[in-house]
Amino acid sequence: MNNSDDEREKEQKDKEKQARMEASLREREKEVQRTLATHLRDRDKEREQHKHDEAVQHFNALLADLVSGTTFTVYIRQACLVRRLAQYSSAYPWKNFYMATCTMV
């Protein structure tokens, strides 16, 4: 009887140990998921910031090209700017604002 009781006790301890290990692994997976979500969110924010900065640089380059030409009148420059901005409609979500302000003059 002693051997069977010892075996049962050993099996019970093994089951408890296995349950603790599984619980620990599940908790660690949750922690890793939270950390990964934070990193992915930060990376997405950084990517959007880079896209915005690039769009601003392109717009400033277009504006500088138009302003530097002395042969165009103000209205022709605005029309050219509006046409050029229309080419970048997917990259520039704020283009509608600039198109509206340029055509109001």
N, CA, C and O atoms as a GROMACS GRO file, in nm:
protein
  420
    1MET      N    1   0.081  -0.120   0.000
    1MET     CA    2   0.000   0.000   0.000
    1MET      C    3   0.085   0.126   0.000
    1MET      O    4   0.048   0.228  -0.058
    2ASN      N    5   0.195   0.117   0.064
    2ASN     CA    6   0.283   0.231   0.074
    2ASN      C    7   0.331   0.277  -0.064
    2ASN      O    8   0.337   0.396  -0.092
    3ASN      N    9   0.365   0.182  -0.149
    3ASN     CA   10   0.413   0.216  -0.283
    3ASN      C   11   0.305   0.281  -0.367
    3ASN      O   12   0.333   0.376  -0.440
    4SER      N   13   0.183   0.232  -0.359
    4SER     CA   14   0.074   0.291  -0.438
    4SER      C   15   0.041   0.431  -0.387
    4SER      O   16   0.010   0.520  -0.467
    5ASP      N   17   0.047   0.452  -0.256
    5ASP     CA   18   0.022   0.586  -0.200
    5ASP      C   19   0.133   0.682  -0.244
    5ASP      O   20   0.107   0.798  -0.277
    6ASP      N   21   0.256   0.633  -0.243
    6ASP     CA   22   0.368   0.716  -0.286
    6ASP      C   23   0.357   0.752  -0.435
    6ASP      O   24   0.387   0.864  -0.476
    7GLU      N   25   0.314   0.656  -0.512
    7GLU     CA   26   0.299   0.680  -0.656
    7GLU      C   27   0.187   0.781  -0.682
    7GLU      O   28   0.201   0.871  -0.765
    8ARG      N   29   0.078   0.765  -0.610
    8ARG     CA   30  -0.034   0.860  -0.625
    8ARG      C   31   0.010   1.001  -0.585
    8ARG      O   32  -0.021   1.100  -0.652
    9GLU      N   33   0.081   1.008  -0.474
    9GLU     CA   34   0.128   1.138  -0.426
    9GLU      C   35   0.224   1.201  -0.527
    9GLU      O   36   0.219   1.321  -0.553
   10LYS      N   37   0.310   1.118  -0.583
   10LYS     CA   38   0.405   1.167  -0.683
   10LYS      C   39   0.331   1.214  -0.809
   10LYS      O   40   0.364   1.318  -0.865
   11GLU      N   41   0.232   1.137  -0.853
   11GLU     CA   42   0.151   1.176  -0.968
   11GLU      C   43   0.078   1.307  -0.941
   11GLU      O   44   0.070   1.395  -1.028
   12GLN      N   45   0.023   1.320  -0.819
   12GLN     CA   46  -0.048   1.442  -0.782
   12GLN      C   47   0.047   1.562  -0.785
   12GLN      O   48   0.010   1.669  -0.835
   13LYS      N   49   0.168   1.546  -0.733
   13LYS     CA   50   0.266   1.655  -0.734
   13LYS      C   51   0.306   1.690  -0.878
   13LYS      O   52   0.321   1.807  -0.912
   14ASP      N   53   0.322   1.587  -0.961
   14ASP     CA   54   0.356   1.612  -1.101
   14ASP      C   55   0.244   1.690  -1.173
   14ASP      O   56   0.271   1.780  -1.251
   15LYS      N   57   0.120   1.653  -1.145
   15LYS     CA   58   0.006   1.723  -1.206
   15LYS      C   59   0.000   1.869  -1.161
   15LYS      O   60  -0.024   1.959  -1.241
   16GLU      N   61   0.024   1.890  -1.032
   16GLU     CA   62   0.023   2.027  -0.980
   16GLU      C   63   0.137   2.109  -1.041
   16GLU      O   64   0.119   2.225  -1.078
   17LYS      N   65   0.253   2.046  -1.052
   17LYS     CA   66   0.368   2.115  -1.111
   17LYS      C   67   0.340   2.149  -1.257
   17LYS      O   68   0.372   2.259  -1.303
   18GLN      N   69   0.281   2.056  -1.330
   18GLN     CA   70   0.246   2.080  -1.470
   18GLN      C   71   0.144   2.192  -1.483
   18GLN      O   72   0.155   2.276  -1.572
   19ALA      N   73   0.045   2.194  -1.394
   19ALA     CA   74  -0.057   2.299  -1.396
   19ALA      C   75   0.006   2.436  -1.368
   19ALA      O   76  -0.029   2.535  -1.433
   20ARG      N   77   0.097   2.442  -1.272
   20ARG     CA   78   0.164   2.569  -1.242
   20ARG      C   79   0.247   2.617  -1.361
   20ARG      O   80   0.250   2.736  -1.392
   21MET      N   81   0.316   2.522  -1.427
   21MET     CA   82   0.397   2.558  -1.544
   21MET      C   83   0.308   2.612  -1.657
   21MET      O   84   0.342   2.711  -1.722
   22GLU      N   85   0.195   2.547  -1.680
   22GLU     CA   86   0.105   2.593  -1.786
   22GLU      C   87   0.047   2.731  -1.753
   22GLU      O   88   0.036   2.816  -1.841
   23ALA      N   89   0.011   2.751  -1.627
   23ALA     CA   90  -0.042   2.881  -1.586
   23ALA      C   91   0.065   2.989  -1.603
   23ALA      O   92   0.035   3.101  -1.646
   24SER      N   93   0.187   2.956  -1.568
   24SER     CA   94   0.298   3.051  -1.583
   24SER      C   95   0.321   3.085  -1.730
   24SER      O   96   0.344   3.201  -1.764
   25LEU      N   97   0.315   2.985  -1.816
   25LEU     CA   98   0.332   3.009  -1.960
   25LEU      C   99   0.220   3.096  -2.016
   25LEU      O  100   0.245   3.186  -2.096
   26ARG      N  101   0.097   3.070  -1.973
   26ARG     CA  102  -0.016   3.152  -2.020
   26ARG      C  103   0.002   3.298  -1.977
   26ARG      O  104  -0.023   3.391  -2.055
   27GLU      N  105   0.044   3.318  -1.854
   27GLU     CA  106   0.065   3.454  -1.804
   27GLU      C  107   0.177   3.523  -1.881
   27GLU      O  108   0.167   3.642  -1.913
   28ARG      N  109   0.282   3.451  -1.910
   28ARG     CA  110   0.394   3.508  -1.986
   28ARG      C  111   0.349   3.543  -2.128
   28ARG      O  112   0.390   3.646  -2.181
   29GLU      N  113   0.267   3.458  -2.190
   29GLU     CA  114   0.215   3.489  -2.324
   29GLU      C  115   0.132   3.616  -2.323
   29GLU      O  116   0.143   3.698  -2.415
   30LYS      N  117   0.049   3.634  -2.220
   30LYS     CA  118  -0.031   3.756  -2.210
   30LYS      C  119   0.059   3.879  -2.196
   30LYS      O  120   0.034   3.982  -2.258
   31GLU      N  121   0.163   3.867  -2.115
   31GLU     CA  122   0.256   3.977  -2.096
   31GLU      C  123   0.327   4.012  -2.226
   31GLU      O  124   0.344   4.130  -2.259
   32VAL      N  125   0.369   3.910  -2.301
   32VAL     CA  126   0.435   3.933  -2.429
   32VAL      C  127   0.339   3.999  -2.527
   32VAL      O  128   0.379   4.088  -2.601
   33GLN      N  129   0.214   3.956  -2.530
   33GLN     CA  130   0.114   4.016  -2.619
   33GLN      C  131   0.094   4.165  -2.587
   33GLN      O  132   0.086   4.248  -2.678
   34ARG      N  133   0.087   4.199  -2.459
   34ARG     CA  134   0.071   4.340  -2.420
   34ARG      C  135   0.191   4.423  -2.465
   34ARG      O  136   0.176   4.533  -2.518
   35THR      N  137   0.310   4.369  -2.443
   35THR     CA  138   0.431   4.440  -2.482
   35THR      C  139   0.438   4.456  -2.633
   35THR      O  140   0.473   4.563  -2.683
   36LEU      N  141   0.406   4.351  -2.705
   36LEU     CA  142   0.409   4.355  -2.851
   36LEU      C  143   0.308   4.456  -2.905
   36LEU      O  144   0.337   4.528  -3.000
   37ALA      N  145   0.190   4.460  -2.845
   37ALA     CA  146   0.088   4.556  -2.890
   37ALA      C  147   0.138   4.699  -2.872
   37ALA      O  148   0.114   4.785  -2.957
   38THR      N  149   0.205   4.725  -2.762
   38THR     CA  150   0.259   4.859  -2.737
   38THR      C  151   0.364   4.895  -2.842
   38THR      O  152   0.364   5.007  -2.894
   39HIS      N  153   0.453   4.802  -2.872
   39HIS     CA  154   0.557   4.828  -2.971
   39HIS      C  155   0.498   4.850  -3.110
   39HIS      O  156   0.541   4.938  -3.183
   40LEU      N  157   0.399   4.770  -3.145
   40LEU     CA  158   0.336   4.785  -3.277
   40LEU      C  159   0.264   4.918  -3.288
   40LEU      O  160   0.269   4.983  -3.393
   41ARG      N  161   0.197   4.960  -3.182
   41ARG     CA  162   0.128   5.088  -3.182
   41ARG      C  163   0.228   5.203  -3.198
   41ARG      O  164   0.203   5.297  -3.274
   42ASP      N  165   0.340   5.195  -3.128
   42ASP     CA  166   0.443   5.299  -3.140
   42ASP      C  167   0.502   5.302  -3.281
   42ASP      O  168   0.527   5.409  -3.336
   43ARG      N  169   0.522   5.184  -3.339
   43ARG     CA  170   0.577   5.177  -3.474
   43ARG      C  171   0.480   5.235  -3.576
   43ARG      O  172   0.522   5.302  -3.670
   44ASP      N  173   0.350   5.209  -3.558
   44ASP     CA  174   0.250   5.265  -3.649
   44ASP      C  175   0.245   5.418  -3.639
   44ASP      O  176   0.233   5.487  -3.740
   45LYS      N  177   0.256   5.469  -3.517
   45LYS     CA  178   0.258   5.615  -3.499
   45LYS      C  179   0.378   5.676  -3.569
   45LYS      O  180   0.367   5.779  -3.635
   46GLU      N  181   0.492   5.612  -3.553
   46GLU     CA  182   0.614   5.662  -3.617
   46GLU      C  183   0.602   5.658  -3.769
   46GLU      O  184   0.646   5.750  -3.838
   47ARG      N  185   0.543   5.551  -3.822
   47ARG     CA  186   0.525   5.539  -3.966
   47ARG      C  187   0.433   5.651  -4.019
   47ARG      O  188   0.460   5.711  -4.123
   48GLU      N  189   0.325   5.678  -3.947
   48GLU     CA  190   0.234   5.784  -3.988
   48GLU      C  191   0.303   5.921  -3.982
   48GLU      O  192   0.281   6.006  -4.068
   49GLN      N  193   0.387   5.941  -3.881
   49GLN     CA  194   0.460   6.068  -3.870
   49GLN      C  195   0.555   6.085  -3.988
   49GLN      O  196   0.569   6.195  -4.041
   50HIS      N  197   0.621   5.976  -4.028
   50HIS     CA  198   0.712   5.983  -4.144
   50HIS      C  199   0.634   6.014  -4.271
   50HIS      O  200   0.680   6.094  -4.353
   51LYS      N  201   0.518   5.953  -4.288
   51LYS     CA  202   0.436   5.981  -4.406
   51LYS      C  203   0.395   6.128  -4.409
   51LYS      O  204   0.399   6.192  -4.513
   52HIS      N  205   0.356   6.180  -4.294
   52HIS     CA  206   0.314   6.320  -4.287
   52HIS      C  207   0.431   6.412  -4.319
   52HIS      O  208   0.417   6.507  -4.396
   53ASP      N  209   0.547   6.384  -4.259
   53ASP     CA  210   0.665   6.467  -4.286
   53ASP      C  211   0.703   6.465  -4.434
   53ASP      O  212   0.739   6.567  -4.491
   54GLU      N  213   0.694   6.347  -4.495
   54GLU     CA  214   0.725   6.336  -4.637
   54GLU      C  215   0.626   6.416  -4.721
   54GLU      O  216   0.664   6.482  -4.818
   55ALA      N  217   0.498   6.410  -4.685
   55ALA     CA  218   0.396   6.484  -4.758
   55ALA      C  219   0.420   6.635  -4.746
   55ALA      O  220   0.404   6.709  -4.843
   56VAL      N  221   0.457   6.680  -4.628
   56VAL     CA  222   0.486   6.822  -4.609
   56VAL      C  223   0.607   6.864  -4.691
   56VAL      O  224   0.608   6.972  -4.751
   57GLN      N  225   0.709   6.781  -4.695
   57GLN     CA  226   0.828   6.812  -4.774
   57GLN      C  227   0.795   6.821  -4.923
   57GLN      O  228   0.843   6.911  -4.992
   58HIS      N  229   0.712   6.729  -4.972
   58HIS     CA  230   0.672   6.733  -5.112
   58HIS      C  231   0.592   6.860  -5.143
   58HIS      O  232   0.613   6.925  -5.245
   59PHE      N  233   0.501   6.894  -5.053
   59PHE     CA  234   0.421   7.014  -5.073
   59PHE      C  235   0.510   7.138  -5.073
   59PHE      O  236   0.494   7.225  -5.158
   60ASN      N  237   0.602   7.146  -4.980
   60ASN     CA  238   0.692   7.262  -4.974
   60ASN      C  239   0.778   7.270  -5.100
   60ASN      O  240   0.806   7.380  -5.149
   61ALA      N  241   0.821   7.155  -5.151
   61ALA     CA  242   0.901   7.155  -5.274
   61ALA      C  243   0.817   7.206  -5.392
   61ALA      O  244   0.865   7.285  -5.473
   62LEU      N  245   0.692   7.160  -5.400
   62LEU     CA  246   0.604   7.208  -5.506
   62LEU      C  247   0.582   7.359  -5.494
   62LEU      O  248   0.587   7.432  -5.593
   63LEU      N  249   0.557   7.402  -5.374
   63LEU     CA  250   0.534   7.544  -5.352
   63LEU      C  251   0.658   7.626  -5.385
   63LEU      O  252   0.646   7.732  -5.446
   64ALA      N  253   0.774   7.579  -5.348
   64ALA     CA  254   0.898   7.650  -5.378
   64ALA      C  255   0.922   7.657  -5.529
   64ALA      O  256   0.968   7.759  -5.580
   65ASP      N  257   0.892   7.549  -5.600
   65ASP     CA  258   0.906   7.549  -5.746
   65ASP      C  259   0.815   7.652  -5.810
   65ASP      O  260   0.855   7.722  -5.903
   66LEU      N  261   0.694   7.660  -5.761
   66LEU     CA  262   0.598   7.754  -5.820
   66LEU      C  263   0.633   7.899  -5.787
   66LEU      O  264   0.619   7.987  -5.872
   67VAL      N  265   0.676   7.923  -5.665
   67VAL     CA  266   0.706   8.060  -5.624
   67VAL      C  267   0.834   8.109  -5.690
   67VAL      O  268   0.847   8.228  -5.719
   68SER      N  269   0.929   8.019  -5.715
   68SER     CA  270   1.056   8.063  -5.771
   68SER      C  271   1.044   8.106  -5.917
   68SER      O  272   1.126   8.184  -5.966
   69GLY      N  273   0.944   8.056  -5.986
   69GLY     CA  274   0.927   8.099  -6.126
   69GLY      C  275   0.871   8.240  -6.133
   69GLY      O  276   0.767   8.267  -6.074
   70THR      N  277   0.939   8.331  -6.203
   70THR     CA  278   0.896   8.471  -6.206
   70THR      C  279   0.805   8.502  -6.323
   70THR      O  280   0.749   8.612  -6.330
   71THR      N  281   0.789   8.408  -6.415
   71THR     CA  282   0.708   8.438  -6.533
   71THR      C  283   0.560   8.413  -6.512
   71THR      O  284   0.478   8.463  -6.589
   72PHE      N  285   0.524   8.339  -6.410
   72PHE     CA  286   0.384   8.308  -6.386
   72PHE      C  287   0.318   8.416  -6.300
   72PHE      O  288   0.380   8.477  -6.213
   73THR      N  289   0.193   8.436  -6.326
   73THR     CA  290   0.116   8.523  -6.237
   73THR      C  291   0.072   8.439  -6.118
   73THR      O  292   0.086   8.317  -6.116
   74VAL      N  293   0.017   8.507  -6.020
   74VAL     CA  294  -0.027   8.439  -5.900
   74VAL      C  295  -0.136   8.338  -5.933
   74VAL      O  296  -0.136   8.228  -5.878
   75TYR      N  297  -0.228   8.373  -6.021
   75TYR     CA  298  -0.339   8.284  -6.051
   75TYR      C  299  -0.294   8.159  -6.127
   75TYR      O  300  -0.346   8.050  -6.105
   76ILE      N  301  -0.198   8.175  -6.215
   76ILE     CA  302  -0.147   8.059  -6.288
   76ILE      C  303  -0.072   7.967  -6.192
   76ILE      O  304  -0.081   7.845  -6.203
   77ARG      N  305   0.002   8.026  -6.098
   77ARG     CA  306   0.073   7.946  -6.000
   77ARG      C  307  -0.026   7.866  -5.915
   77ARG      O  308  -0.004   7.748  -5.888
   78GLN      N  309  -0.134   7.931  -5.874
   78GLN     CA  310  -0.234   7.861  -5.794
   78GLN      C  311  -0.298   7.747  -5.873
   78GLN      O  312  -0.319   7.639  -5.819
   79ALA      N  313  -0.327   7.771  -5.998
   79ALA     CA  314  -0.388   7.666  -6.080
   79ALA      C  315  -0.291   7.549  -6.097
   79ALA      O  316  -0.332   7.433  -6.089
   80CYS      N  317  -0.164   7.578  -6.122
   80CYS     CA  318  -0.064   7.472  -6.134
   80CYS      C  319  -0.052   7.394  -6.004
   80CYS      O  320  -0.042   7.272  -6.004
   81LEU      N  321  -0.053   7.466  -5.894
   81LEU     CA  322  -0.042   7.400  -5.764
   81LEU      C  323  -0.160   7.306  -5.740
   81LEU      O  324  -0.142   7.195  -5.691
   82VAL      N  325  -0.278   7.352  -5.774
   82VAL     CA  326  -0.397   7.269  -5.755
   82VAL      C  327  -0.388   7.145  -5.842
   82VAL      O  328  -0.421   7.036  -5.795
   83ARG      N  329  -0.344   7.159  -5.967
   83ARG     CA  330  -0.331   7.042  -6.054
   83ARG      C  331  -0.225   6.946  -6.002
   83ARG      O  332  -0.245   6.824  -6.004
   84ARG      N  333  -0.115   6.999  -5.955
   84ARG     CA  334  -0.008   6.912  -5.904
   84ARG      C  335  -0.052   6.841  -5.776
   84ARG      O  336  -0.019   6.724  -5.755
   85LEU      N  337  -0.125   6.911  -5.693
   85LEU     CA  338  -0.172   6.848  -5.570
   85LEU      C  339  -0.273   6.738  -5.601
   85LEU      O  340  -0.281   6.639  -5.528
   86ALA      N  341  -0.349   6.753  -5.706
   86ALA     CA  342  -0.446   6.651  -5.742
   86ALA      C  343  -0.376   6.520  -5.778
   86ALA      O  344  -0.433   6.413  -5.762
   87GLN      N  345  -0.253   6.528  -5.826
   87GLN     CA  346  -0.178   6.407  -5.858
   87GLN      C  347  -0.141   6.328  -5.732
   87GLN      O  348  -0.122   6.207  -5.738
   88TYR      N  349  -0.132   6.396  -5.621
   88TYR     CA  350  -0.090   6.333  -5.497
   88TYR      C  351  -0.206   6.313  -5.400
   88TYR      O  352  -0.187   6.317  -5.279
   89SER      N  353  -0.324   6.294  -5.453
   89SER     CA  354  -0.442   6.289  -5.367
   89SER      C  355  -0.437   6.178  -5.264
   89SER      O  356  -0.485   6.195  -5.152
   90SER      N  357  -0.380   6.063  -5.299
   90SER     CA  358  -0.375   5.954  -5.200
   90SER      C  359  -0.268   5.980  -5.094
   90SER      O  360  -0.285   5.941  -4.979
   91ALA      N  361  -0.160   6.045  -5.132
   91ALA     CA  362  -0.052   6.070  -5.036
   91ALA      C  363  -0.079   6.192  -4.950
   91ALA      O  364  -0.020   6.208  -4.843
   92TYR      N  365  -0.168   6.278  -4.995
   92TYR     CA  366  -0.194   6.403  -4.924
   92TYR      C  367  -0.341   6.413  -4.888
   92TYR      O  368  -0.420   6.469  -4.964
   93PRO      N  369  -0.381   6.360  -4.774
   93PRO     CA  370  -0.522   6.370  -4.736
   93PRO      C  371  -0.567   6.512  -4.706
   93PRO      O  372  -0.686   6.542  -4.707
   94TRP      N  373  -0.472   6.601  -4.681
   94TRP     CA  374  -0.508   6.738  -4.648
   94TRP      C  375  -0.510   6.827  -4.772
   94TRP      O  376  -0.525   6.949  -4.759
   95LYS      N  377  -0.496   6.770  -4.892
   95LYS     CA  378  -0.488   6.849  -5.015
   95LYS      C  379  -0.617   6.926  -5.040
   95LYS      O  380  -0.612   7.035  -5.097
   96ASN      N  381  -0.732   6.872  -4.999
   96ASN     CA  382  -0.858   6.941  -5.024
   96ASN      C  383  -0.861   7.077  -4.957
   96ASN      O  384  -0.917   7.172  -5.012
   97PHE      N  385  -0.801   7.088  -4.840
   97PHE     CA  386  -0.794   7.215  -4.772
   97PHE      C  387  -0.714   7.316  -4.853
   97PHE      O  388  -0.757   7.430  -4.872
   98TYR      N  389  -0.597   7.273  -4.903
   98TYR     CA  390  -0.514   7.362  -4.980
   98TYR      C  391  -0.578   7.396  -5.115
   98TYR      O  392  -0.565   7.508  -5.164
   99MET      N  393  -0.645   7.299  -5.175
   99MET     CA  394  -0.711   7.326  -5.302
   99MET      C  395  -0.821   7.430  -5.282
   99MET      O  396  -0.839   7.519  -5.365
  100ALA      N  397  -0.894   7.419  -5.172
  100ALA     CA  398  -1.001   7.515  -5.145
  100ALA      C  399  -0.946   7.653  -5.120
  100ALA      O  400  -1.001   7.752  -5.167
  101THR      N  401  -0.836   7.662  -5.046
  101THR     CA  402  -0.779   7.793  -5.016
  101THR      C  403  -0.714   7.856  -5.138
  101THR      O  404  -0.716   7.978  -5.153
  102CYS      N  405  -0.655   7.772  -5.227
  102CYS     CA  406  -0.589   7.826  -5.345
  102CYS      C  407  -0.690   7.876  -5.448
  102CYS      O  408  -0.664   7.974  -5.517
  103THR      N  409  -0.803   7.812  -5.458
  103THR     CA  410  -0.899   7.850  -5.561
  103THR      C  411  -0.991   7.961  -5.516
  103THR      O  412  -1.067   8.014  -5.598
  104MET      N  413  -0.988   8.000  -5.390
  104MET     CA  414  -1.075   8.105  -5.342
  104MET      C  415  -1.027   8.242  -5.387
  104MET      O  416  -1.108   8.335  -5.391
  105VAL      N  417  -0.902   8.258  -5.420
  105VAL     CA  418  -0.847   8.388  -5.456
  105VAL      C  419  -0.897   8.433  -5.591
  105VAL      O  420  -0.861   8.541  -5.638
   0.00000   0.00000   0.00000
